[in-house]
Amino acid sequence: AATKPSTMAKASTTTKATKPPAPAKTSTAKKTASSSKEKTPSAQSPVIPLVSMDTLLREHETRNGVRVRLTGLVGNAPKLVGAQKFVLLNPDGKGLLVQGTSKQPSPVRGTVIELTGTLSWNDSGILLKQGAQDTWTAIGSTEEEAFPLRDLPLPAPALEDGWSHTEIEGTVQEIRTSSLLLDTSKGDVVQITLPKALGYRAGRLQKGDVIRVRGLYDPRQETVALLPQRAQDITTLTRAPIAAAQATLDTPMNTQPWLPLGIVGGTLLATEGWRRSHKLRQRAYERTKLLLRKTPVEQAS
């Protein structure tokens, strides 16, 4: 009878020691299964069907916040549209601004790429934002001469016309430090933006010059603004009439037909200042006229 309590005590102790490990194993198994589901590749990067940019721009309202995949031509030079930003052009010249990431450098102008991103839009325009999982891949290239041009609907381009590649002719109406104002033949006023990175001095032009400008329509400005991508995208067609008249006024006096005193005039110009030689030339000319009016007898005396 004395040994029974001792046996019961041992059994009770053994049971208490083996119970705690069982729940711990079950909990670990559940966490592992949950973790493996989260890392499934198909859940993280589903296959995105390729969509045309034309469809994307036309349906931007219904596709806002949707991740998409598309192709296009890079239409901007480095640093001209913003840090880690580039413009993608459609075959009809329409453009789309892309916000890239630091994961990849911005693609080179003229490169044809395929990329993914999430569409976003507001009153400032349509934007494709690339996240950490988005990349671009080069699939070809295009020469500068083959860049598409779009006829921009003025005076009020639509939201989907933002960043279109276009060309405009007009007369310079105002010259500013980093921009010009052009007056088109239809009376529309267009601002030509000239950032320092472009390498084009506004002082090369003057009011009244007729120029042709090729570039990207920048919808971020309050007015219709064109952003050239190269200095050679600005071509002077005709100079202002005032400039031509001024050039005539600036013609040196020694080109005038001072036939009676040509040799004397050349000597005077070499030895006297311009003003003094001009006065002396005028006096000599007047004396010659008086002399020609006199008769031979008067001249002899």
One Martini backbone bead per residue (centre of mass of N, CA, C, O) as a GRO file, in nm:
protein
  301
    1ALA     BB    1   0.052   0.063  -0.013
    2ALA     BB    2   0.313   0.252  -0.022
    3THR     BB    3   0.369   0.233  -0.348
    4LYS     BB    4   0.133   0.377  -0.499
    5PRO     BB    5   0.180   0.686  -0.468
    6SER     BB    6   0.457   0.685  -0.610
    7THR     BB    7   0.357   0.596  -0.896
    8MET     BB    8   0.158   0.836  -0.944
    9ALA     BB    9   0.365   1.061  -0.931
   10LYS     BB   10   0.534   0.973  -1.177
   11ALA     BB   11   0.310   0.990  -1.389
   12SER     BB   12   0.243   1.288  -1.351
   13THR     BB   13   0.528   1.401  -1.428
   14THR     BB   14   0.545   1.287  -1.720
   15THR     BB   15   0.302   1.430  -1.839
   16LYS     BB   16   0.394   1.730  -1.795
   17ALA     BB   17   0.664   1.708  -1.976
   18THR     BB   18   0.517   1.624  -2.268
   19LYS     BB   19   0.307   1.859  -2.349
   20PRO     BB   20   0.447   2.137  -2.453
   21PRO     BB   21   0.586   2.058  -2.743
   22ALA     BB   22   0.337   2.005  -2.930
   23PRO     BB   23   0.232   2.303  -2.994
   24ALA     BB   24   0.499   2.417  -3.115
   25LYS     BB   25   0.502   2.248  -3.378
   26THR     BB   26   0.234   2.344  -3.498
   27SER     BB   27   0.299   2.654  -3.516
   28THR     BB   28   0.546   2.632  -3.712
   29ALA     BB   29   0.397   2.502  -3.951
   30LYS     BB   30   0.200   2.740  -4.007
   31LYS     BB   31   0.413   2.960  -4.074
   32THR     BB   32   0.545   2.815  -4.316
   33ALA     BB   33   0.293   2.798  -4.492
   34SER     BB   34   0.234   3.106  -4.500
   35SER     BB   35   0.513   3.195  -4.623
   36SER     BB   36   0.491   3.032  -4.893
   37LYS     BB   37   0.243   3.188  -5.003
   38GLU     BB   38   0.370   3.482  -5.014
   39LYS     BB   39   0.615   3.371  -5.227
   40THR     BB   40   0.449   3.353  -5.470
   41PRO     BB   41   0.508   3.456  -5.789
   42SER     BB   42   0.214   3.489  -5.904
   43ALA     BB   43   0.128   3.703  -5.678
   44GLN     BB   44   0.353   3.926  -5.737
   45SER     BB   45   0.387   3.863  -6.081
   46PRO     BB   46   0.176   3.906  -6.294
   47VAL     BB   47   0.056   3.883  -6.600
   48ILE     BB   48   0.072   4.153  -6.836
   49PRO     BB   49  -0.095   4.288  -7.072
   50LEU     BB   50  -0.060   4.436  -7.369
   51VAL     BB   51  -0.087   4.790  -7.430
   52SER     BB   52  -0.183   5.059  -7.587
   53MET     BB   53  -0.136   5.395  -7.568
   54ASP     BB   54  -0.397   5.489  -7.697
   55THR     BB   55  -0.582   5.335  -7.501
   56LEU     BB   56  -0.471   5.450  -7.239
   57LEU     BB   57  -0.538   5.753  -7.296
   58ARG     BB   58  -0.845   5.712  -7.355
   59GLU     BB   59  -0.870   5.522  -7.064
   60HIS     BB   60  -0.762   5.678  -6.801
   61GLU     BB   61  -1.006   5.679  -6.607
   62THR     BB   62  -1.049   5.355  -6.584
   63ARG     BB   63  -0.712   5.307  -6.533
   64ASN     BB   64  -0.678   5.415  -6.263
   65GLY     BB   65  -0.438   5.228  -6.080
   66VAL     BB   66  -0.332   5.051  -6.314
   67ARG     BB   67  -0.142   4.792  -6.418
   68VAL     BB   68   0.091   4.815  -6.693
   69ARG     BB   69   0.181   4.734  -7.046
   70LEU     BB   70   0.428   4.888  -7.271
   71THR     BB   71   0.522   5.070  -7.568
   72GLY     BB   72   0.803   5.295  -7.677
   73LEU     BB   73   0.943   5.617  -7.745
   74VAL     BB   74   1.209   5.801  -7.655
   75GLY     BB   75   1.173   6.180  -7.646
   76ASN     BB   76   1.409   6.264  -7.442
   77ALA     BB   77   1.638   6.445  -7.294
   78PRO     BB   78   1.844   6.487  -7.054
   79LYS     BB   79   1.705   6.684  -6.786
   80LEU     BB   80   1.422   6.813  -6.934
   81VAL     BB   81   1.175   6.666  -6.735
   82GLY     BB   82   1.338   6.536  -6.500
   83ALA     BB   83   1.391   6.337  -6.244
   84GLN     BB   84   1.341   6.020  -6.343
   85LYS     BB   85   1.232   6.119  -6.631
   86PHE     BB   86   1.016   6.026  -6.915
   87VAL     BB   87   0.924   6.003  -7.264
   88LEU     BB   88   0.657   5.846  -7.436
   89LEU     BB   89   0.604   5.748  -7.774
   90ASN     BB   90   0.386   5.736  -8.023
   91PRO     BB   91   0.329   5.687  -8.363
   92ASP     BB   92   0.143   5.976  -8.348
   93GLY     BB   93   0.305   6.163  -8.107
   94LYS     BB   94   0.216   6.083  -7.851
   95GLY     BB   95   0.244   6.126  -7.491
   96LEU     BB   96   0.422   5.992  -7.189
   97LEU     BB   97   0.477   6.023  -6.857
   98VAL     BB   98   0.760   5.892  -6.668
   99GLN     BB   99   0.815   5.750  -6.343
  100GLY     BB  100   1.089   5.648  -6.223
  101THR     BB  101   1.375   5.484  -6.085
  102SER     BB  102   1.679   5.398  -5.917
  103LYS     BB  103   1.713   5.111  -6.040
  104GLN     BB  104   1.711   5.276  -6.314
  105PRO     BB  105   1.805   5.434  -6.571
  106SER     BB  106   1.734   5.639  -6.803
  107PRO     BB  107   1.656   5.628  -7.113
  108VAL     BB  108   1.748   5.680  -7.430
  109ARG     BB  109   1.712   5.869  -7.684
  110GLY     BB  110   1.550   5.655  -7.931
  111THR     BB  111   1.441   5.433  -7.757
  112VAL     BB  112   1.288   5.120  -7.758
  113ILE     BB  113   1.040   5.020  -7.515
  114GLU     BB  114   0.956   4.808  -7.236
  115LEU     BB  115   0.696   4.849  -6.978
  116THR     BB  116   0.603   4.909  -6.637
  117GLY     BB  117   0.300   5.038  -6.462
  118THR     BB  118   0.114   5.299  -6.300
  119LEU     BB  119  -0.171   5.469  -6.345
  120SER     BB  120  -0.198   5.836  -6.349
  121TRP     BB  121  -0.435   6.115  -6.277
  122ASN     BB  122  -0.486   6.472  -6.343
  123ASP     BB  123  -0.485   6.810  -6.411
  124SER     BB  124  -0.166   6.781  -6.500
  125GLY     BB  125  -0.199   6.476  -6.598
  126ILE     BB  126  -0.040   6.192  -6.730
  127LEU     BB  127   0.091   5.903  -6.539
  128LEU     BB  128   0.370   5.675  -6.510
  129LYS     BB  129   0.436   5.458  -6.242
  130GLN     BB  130   0.722   5.323  -6.099
  131GLY     BB  131   0.811   5.054  -5.922
  132ALA     BB  132   1.006   4.813  -5.776
  133GLN     BB  133   0.876   4.591  -5.996
  134ASP     BB  134   0.964   4.785  -6.222
  135THR     BB  135   1.061   4.785  -6.575
  136TRP     BB  136   1.293   4.823  -6.851
  137THR     BB  137   1.323   4.736  -7.213
  138ALA     BB  138   1.518   4.707  -7.479
  139ILE     BB  139   1.399   4.670  -7.849
  140GLY     BB  140   1.526   4.941  -7.981
  141SER     BB  141   1.554   5.198  -8.251
  142THR     BB  142   1.556   5.559  -8.350
  143GLU     BB  143   1.575   5.805  -8.557
  144GLU     BB  144   1.532   6.140  -8.552
  145GLU     BB  145   1.380   6.163  -8.836
  146ALA     BB  146   1.149   5.939  -8.726
  147PHE     BB  147   0.998   6.117  -8.554
  148PRO     BB  148   0.699   6.183  -8.447
  149LEU     BB  149   0.425   6.406  -8.547
  150ARG     BB  150   0.198   6.635  -8.395
  151ASP     BB  151  -0.103   6.807  -8.430
  152LEU     BB  152  -0.166   7.058  -8.229
  153PRO     BB  153  -0.450   7.160  -8.058
  154LEU     BB  154  -0.543   7.481  -8.106
  155PRO     BB  155  -0.552   7.649  -7.792
  156ALA     BB  156  -0.673   7.353  -7.656
  157PRO     BB  157  -0.545   7.100  -7.532
  158ALA     BB  158  -0.569   6.795  -7.429
  159LEU     BB  159  -0.481   6.577  -7.188
  160GLU     BB  160  -0.374   6.351  -7.403
  161ASP     BB  161  -0.158   6.573  -7.537
  162GLY     BB  162   0.050   6.534  -7.346
  163TRP     BB  163   0.380   6.515  -7.467
  164SER     BB  164   0.379   6.589  -7.745
  165HIS     BB  165   0.516   6.574  -8.067
  166THR     BB  166   0.604   6.891  -8.217
  167GLU     BB  167   0.536   7.172  -8.455
  168ILE     BB  168   0.622   7.533  -8.470
  169GLU     BB  169   0.519   7.844  -8.612
  170GLY     BB  170   0.659   8.187  -8.561
  171THR     BB  171   0.655   8.502  -8.399
  172VAL     BB  172   0.848   8.700  -8.219
  173GLN     BB  173   0.732   8.888  -7.925
  174GLU     BB  174   0.914   8.767  -7.678
  175ILE     BB  175   1.206   8.808  -7.461
  176ARG     BB  176   1.356   8.598  -7.233
  177THR     BB  177   1.573   8.435  -7.040
  178SER     BB  178   1.401   8.122  -7.063
  179SER     BB  179   1.210   8.247  -7.301
  180LEU     BB  180   0.939   8.249  -7.545
  181LEU     BB  181   0.711   8.431  -7.762
  182LEU     BB  182   0.466   8.310  -7.985
  183ASP     BB  183   0.309   8.395  -8.303
  184THR     BB  184   0.086   8.263  -8.486
  185SER     BB  185  -0.100   8.265  -8.778
  186LYS     BB  186  -0.374   8.218  -8.580
  187GLY     BB  187  -0.304   8.376  -8.291
  188ASP     BB  188  -0.133   8.192  -8.120
  189VAL     BB  189   0.018   8.148  -7.802
  190VAL     BB  190   0.363   8.038  -7.749
  191GLN     BB  191   0.580   7.879  -7.535
  192ILE     BB  192   0.942   7.880  -7.517
  193THR     BB  193   1.152   7.668  -7.360
  194LEU     BB  194   1.496   7.759  -7.210
  195PRO     BB  195   1.699   7.573  -7.077
  196LYS     BB  196   2.027   7.530  -6.996
  197ALA     BB  197   2.053   7.230  -7.107
  198LEU     BB  198   2.004   7.312  -7.411
  199GLY     BB  199   2.206   7.551  -7.527
  200TYR     BB  200   2.016   7.822  -7.570
  201ARG     BB  201   2.013   8.155  -7.670
  202ALA     BB  202   1.788   8.415  -7.666
  203GLY     BB  203   1.987   8.641  -7.797
  204ARG     BB  204   1.971   8.529  -8.100
  205LEU     BB  205   1.706   8.676  -8.083
  206GLN     BB  206   1.425   8.876  -8.216
  207LYS     BB  207   1.188   9.074  -8.268
  208GLY     BB  208   1.023   8.929  -8.565
  209ASP     BB  209   1.111   8.657  -8.584
  210VAL     BB  210   1.102   8.362  -8.778
  211ILE     BB  211   1.017   8.037  -8.643
  212ARG     BB  212   1.110   7.691  -8.580
  213VAL     BB  213   0.963   7.444  -8.352
  214ARG     BB  214   1.077   7.151  -8.178
  215GLY     BB  215   0.875   6.943  -7.945
  216LEU     BB  216   0.735   6.930  -7.622
  217TYR     BB  217   0.436   6.926  -7.468
  218ASP     BB  218   0.386   7.117  -7.168
  219PRO     BB  219   0.128   7.078  -6.919
  220ARG     BB  220   0.256   7.234  -6.656
  221GLN     BB  221   0.181   7.491  -6.777
  222GLU     BB  222  -0.032   7.764  -6.806
  223THR     BB  223   0.063   7.758  -7.089
  224VAL     BB  224   0.144   7.697  -7.399
  225ALA     BB  225   0.421   7.464  -7.412
  226LEU     BB  226   0.753   7.430  -7.549
  227LEU     BB  227   1.010   7.160  -7.544
  228PRO     BB  228   1.305   7.146  -7.641
  229GLN     BB  229   1.584   6.896  -7.702
  230ARG     BB  230   1.745   7.084  -7.909
  231ALA     BB  231   1.906   7.343  -8.053
  232GLN     BB  232   1.824   7.247  -8.358
  233ASP     BB  233   1.500   7.284  -8.304
  234ILE     BB  234   1.584   7.586  -8.378
  235THR     BB  235   1.462   7.782  -8.657
  236THR     BB  236   1.551   8.036  -8.873
  237LEU     BB  237   1.372   8.185  -9.135
  238THR     BB  238   1.337   8.501  -9.052
  239ARG     BB  239   1.420   8.818  -9.020
  240ALA     BB  240   1.382   9.108  -8.899
  241PRO     BB  241   1.325   9.410  -9.052
  242ILE     BB  242   1.485   9.587  -8.851
  243ALA     BB  243   1.757   9.447  -8.895
  244ALA     BB  244   1.793   9.527  -9.194
  245ALA     BB  245   1.783   9.835  -9.151
  246GLN     BB  246   2.023   9.849  -8.952
  247ALA     BB  247   2.236   9.739  -9.149
  248THR     BB  248   2.221   9.987  -9.341
  249LEU     BB  249   2.301  10.205  -9.127
  250ASP     BB  250   2.587  10.048  -9.062
  251THR     BB  251   2.716  10.147  -9.308
  252PRO     BB  252   2.988  10.262  -9.421
  253MET     BB  253   3.081  10.567  -9.562
  254ASN     BB  254   3.312  10.453  -9.768
  255THR     BB  255   3.078  10.327  -9.969
  256GLN     BB  256   3.029  10.582 -10.087
  257PRO     BB  257   3.013  10.797 -10.386
  258TRP     BB  258   3.322  10.963 -10.367
  259LEU     BB  259   3.463  11.033 -10.652
  260PRO     BB  260   3.628  11.307 -10.640
  261LEU     BB  261   3.744  11.199 -10.324
  262GLY     BB  262   3.853  10.907 -10.283
  263ILE     BB  263   4.154  10.930 -10.212
  264VAL     BB  264   4.128  11.145  -9.993
  265GLY     BB  265   3.932  10.987  -9.812
  266GLY     BB  266   4.121  10.748  -9.749
  267THR     BB  267   4.341  10.917  -9.607
  268LEU     BB  268   4.161  11.042  -9.385
  269LEU     BB  269   4.070  10.773  -9.254
  270ALA     BB  270   4.368  10.694  -9.172
  271THR     BB  271   4.427  10.982  -8.993
  272GLU     BB  272   4.131  11.018  -8.899
  273GLY     BB  273   3.854  11.047  -8.766
  274TRP     BB  274   3.540  10.994  -8.856
  275ARG     BB  275   3.412  11.272  -8.801
  276ARG     BB  276   3.633  11.453  -8.926
  277SER     BB  277   3.637  11.325  -9.210
  278HIS     BB  278   3.344  11.390  -9.274
  279LYS     BB  279   3.368  11.698  -9.265
  280LEU     BB  280   3.595  11.730  -9.474
  281ARG     BB  281   3.438  11.597  -9.704
  282GLN     BB  282   3.206  11.800  -9.715
  283ARG     BB  283   3.376  12.051  -9.777
  284ALA     BB  284   3.509  11.947 -10.037
  285TYR     BB  285   3.244  11.905 -10.188
  286GLU     BB  286   3.146  12.201 -10.184
  287ARG     BB  287   3.391  12.321 -10.335
  288THR     BB  288   3.351  12.161 -10.595
  289LYS     BB  289   3.072  12.273 -10.668
  290LEU     BB  290   3.160  12.574 -10.691
  291LEU     BB  291   3.374  12.530 -10.910
  292LEU     BB  292   3.176  12.417 -11.132
  293ARG     BB  293   3.001  12.690 -11.154
  294LYS     BB  294   3.228  12.825 -11.271
  295THR     BB  295   3.398  12.985 -11.487
  296PRO     BB  296   3.698  12.977 -11.641
  297VAL     BB  297   3.773  13.264 -11.557
  298GLU     BB  298   3.707  13.235 -11.254
  299GLN     BB  299   3.900  13.000 -11.205
  300ALA     BB  300   4.167  13.150 -11.286
  301SER     BB  301   4.120  13.374 -11.048
   0.00000   0.00000   0.00000
